[in-house]
Amino acid sequence: MTDFKSIVLLIDGDNTRMAKLGGIIQEISTYGRIVVKRAYANWKKDNLKNWETSLKKLAIKAEQQFDYVPGKNATDMALVIDAVDLLHKNIYDAFVIVSSDSDYTPLAIYLHESGVYVIGVGEVHTPDSFKNSCDDFITLDNIEDDLRRGEGASQSEERDFDSAKPEGDEHVGIESVHRLLRAASVKYQDDDGYVNVSAAGQFIKRVKPDFDVRLLGYEKLPKLIEAFPDRYAMKRYPGKGSVTIVAYKCIN
């Protein structure tokens, strides 16, 4: 299981979709702990004015970069300079470049040759040169929009999203937990389809730092999972020493 301790997430705001930001963070959180989150663009442009709410909510630092020449932007150069600067601090073990622009290929190659793990995130039509310069490439079409995930929605949209919860599911936010447990299952399951509950809990905290299972009425995460036998199968087995491993499997 991949578990990077210090991930850098760099987003080219001119070459990605705002509606995917929350999903990108969730996807990258399966790789480890994101410690740097920055988005680069000329935020004065009219077509980028709606990014502010999402950037604030997701705690992504907005890096302003003016266009020095009409028709061209300096976003990619600003991102590259910061990436190299961060690399030379020697405290990060993975870099994520969110863009569909092949201009980042030399940066990805440089980062890779420096020994860090490189993840690219972009559209299906992203040039192969950039895709192949990364250790891993994630296609945006495989990442769910934030509105479908219940992120960044307006109050009326959130009501519509909440109305889709199963009847009798009275806990506020419980569907988000089920969704994240399923996402953890896809990423972390063993050959039998089971996931260590501890690993799933760490993943949920990366995506939702304010997550506290007690607010949902359960003492611990295994208790929540046990409360939904129609969704999960569970098993326990000995770990090291006197430790007991608790695992779950999505069945519905």
C-alpha positions in Angstrom: 0.0 0.0 0.0 1.4 3.4 -1.0 1.8 5.7 2.0 3.8 8.8 1.1 4.5 11.1 4.1 4.8 14.4 2.3 3.0 15.0 -0.9 3.2 18.2 -2.9 0.0 19.0 -5.0 0.5 21.7 -7.7 -2.5 22.6 -9.8 -2.4 24.5 -13.1 -5.7 26.5 -12.9 -5.6 27.2 -16.6 -5.6 23.6 -17.5 -7.9 21.7 -15.2 -11.5 21.6 -14.1 -12.6 23.4 -10.9 -15.4 20.8 -10.4 -12.8 18.1 -9.9 -10.7 19.8 -7.1 -12.3 17.9 -4.2 -12.2 14.6 -6.1 -8.5 15.2 -6.9 -7.7 15.7 -3.3 -9.6 12.6 -2.3 -7.8 10.5 -5.0 -4.4 11.8 -4.0 -5.1 11.2 -0.3 -5.2 7.5 -1.1 -1.4 7.8 -1.8 -0.6 9.5 1.5 -0.5 12.9 3.3 -0.8 16.0 1.2 1.3 18.8 2.9 1.4 21.4 0.1 -1.6 22.4 -1.9 -1.2 25.2 -4.4 -3.1 26.4 -7.5 -1.6 28.7 -10.1 -3.4 31.1 -12.4 -4.2 34.7 -13.2 -7.1 34.8 -10.8 -8.2 38.2 -12.2 -9.5 36.5 -15.3 -13.3 36.4 -15.5 -13.4 32.7 -16.3 -11.6 31.9 -13.0 -13.5 34.1 -10.6 -15.7 31.1 -9.4 -12.6 29.2 -8.1 -12.3 31.3 -4.9 -15.0 29.4 -2.9 -13.6 26.0 -3.8 -9.9 27.0 -3.1 -10.9 28.4 0.3 -13.0 25.4 1.3 -10.3 22.9 0.3 -7.5 25.0 1.8 -5.6 25.3 -1.5 -3.2 28.3 -1.6 -4.0 30.5 -4.6 -0.8 31.7 -6.3 -1.4 34.8 -8.5 0.5 35.0 -11.8 -0.2 37.9 -14.1 -0.1 37.4 -17.9 2.9 39.5 -19.0 2.2 39.2 -22.7 -1.4 39.3 -24.2 -2.4 35.8 -25.4 0.2 34.0 -23.2 0.3 33.1 -19.5 3.2 32.6 -17.2 1.4 30.1 -15.0 3.4 27.1 -16.1 6.7 28.9 -15.4 5.6 29.9 -11.9 4.5 26.3 -11.1 7.8 24.9 -12.4 9.9 27.3 -10.3 8.0 26.5 -7.2 8.2 22.7 -7.9 12.0 22.9 -8.2 12.3 25.1 -5.1 10.2 22.6 -3.1 12.2 19.7 -4.4 15.5 21.1 -3.2 14.1 21.3 0.3 14.5 17.5 0.4 11.5 16.9 2.6 8.9 15.8 0.1 8.6 12.2 -1.3 5.9 12.7 -4.0 4.8 15.5 -6.4 1.5 15.8 -8.1 1.1 17.9 -11.2 -2.5 18.7 -12.2 -2.6 19.7 -15.8 -3.2 18.5 -19.3 -0.3 20.5 -20.8 2.6 18.7 -22.3 4.9 21.7 -21.3 5.2 20.0 -17.9 6.9 17.0 -19.4 10.5 18.3 -18.7 9.5 19.1 -15.1 8.0 15.6 -14.5 11.2 14.0 -16.0 13.4 16.2 -13.7 11.4 15.3 -10.6 11.5 11.7 -11.5 15.2 11.7 -12.1 15.6 13.4 -8.7 14.1 10.3 -7.0 10.7 11.5 -6.0 7.4 9.8 -7.1 5.6 11.8 -9.8 1.8 11.7 -10.3 0.1 13.4 -13.2 -3.6 14.3 -13.2 -5.2 15.4 -16.5 -7.6 14.9 -19.3 -7.8 11.8 -21.5 -6.3 13.7 -24.4 -3.2 14.8 -22.4 -0.1 14.1 -24.6 1.6 10.8 -24.0 4.9 12.6 -23.4 3.5 14.0 -20.1 1.7 10.8 -19.2 4.8 8.7 -19.7 7.1 11.0 -17.8 5.0 10.3 -14.6 5.2 7.3 -12.3 1.4 7.3 -12.3 -1.2 9.2 -14.3 -4.8 9.7 -13.2 -7.4 10.7 -15.8 -9.9 13.4 -14.7 -12.8 11.5 -16.2 -12.3 8.8 -13.6 -12.6 11.4 -10.8 -16.1 12.3 -9.7 -17.3 15.9 -9.9 -17.5 17.7 -6.5 -21.2 18.3 -6.8 -21.9 14.6 -7.2 -19.7 14.0 -4.1 -21.6 16.7 -2.2 -18.6 19.1 -2.2 -18.8 22.8 -3.0 -22.6 22.7 -3.6 -25.0 25.5 -3.0 -27.5 25.1 -0.1 -30.3 24.1 -2.5 -27.9 21.6 -4.3 -26.9 20.2 -0.9 -30.5 19.6 0.0 -31.0 17.7 -3.3 -27.9 15.6 -2.5 -29.0 14.9 1.0 -32.4 13.8 -0.2 -30.7 10.9 -2.0 -29.7 9.3 1.3 -31.3 5.9 2.1 -34.5 6.1 4.1 -33.9 5.6 7.8 -30.3 6.9 7.6 -30.6 9.6 10.1 -27.0 10.6 10.7 -25.9 13.8 9.1 -22.9 13.1 6.8 -23.1 9.3 7.1 -23.4 8.9 3.3 -20.1 10.8 2.9 -18.5 8.2 5.3 -19.9 5.3 3.3 -18.6 6.8 0.1 -15.1 7.2 1.5 -15.2 3.7 2.9 -16.0 2.4 -0.5 -13.2 4.6 -2.0 -10.8 3.1 0.5 -11.9 -0.3 -0.4 -11.1 0.2 -4.1 -7.6 1.4 -3.2 -6.6 -0.7 -0.3 -8.4 -4.0 -0.5 -6.4 -7.2 -0.3 -6.8 -10.3 -2.5 -10.0 -11.3 -0.6 -11.5 -7.8 -1.0 -11.0 -6.8 2.7 -9.6 -3.5 3.9 -7.8 -2.8 7.2 -10.2 -0.4 9.1 -7.2 1.5 10.5 -5.9 2.3 7.0 -9.4 3.3 5.9 -9.7 5.6 8.9 -6.4 7.3 8.1 -7.6 7.9 4.5 -10.9 9.4 5.7 -8.9 11.8 8.0 -6.7 12.9 5.1 -9.8 13.7 3.0 -11.9 15.1 5.9 -9.6 16.4 8.7 -12.7 17.3 10.8 -14.0 13.7 10.7 -15.0 12.4 14.2 -17.0 9.2 14.2 -18.4 10.1 17.6 -20.4 12.9 16.0 -22.3 10.2 14.1 -23.1 8.4 17.3 -20.4 5.7 17.2 -17.5 5.2 19.7 -15.1 4.0 17.0 -15.1 3.4 13.2 -15.5 -0.4 13.5 -18.7 0.2 15.4 -20.1 2.3 12.6 -19.2 -0.3 10.0 -20.7 -3.1 12.1 -24.0 -1.1 12.2 -24.4 -1.6 8.5 -24.3 -5.4 7.9 -26.2 -4.8 4.6 -23.2 -2.8 3.3 -20.2 -4.5 4.9 -18.8 -7.9 5.9 -16.2 -7.8 8.7 -13.5 -10.1 10.0 -10.9 -10.0 12.8 -7.5 -11.7 12.8 -4.3 -11.6 14.9 -1.7 -8.9 14.1 1.7 -8.4 15.7 1.8 -9.3 19.4 -1.5 -8.8 21.1 -2.9 -6.6 18.3 -6.2 -7.6 16.6 -6.7 -6.5 13.0 -10.2 -5.4 12.1 -11.1 -5.4 8.4 -14.2 -4.9 6.3 -15.4 -5.7 2.8 -18.0 -3.8 0.8 -20.9 -6.1 -0.1 -23.4 -3.6 -1.4 
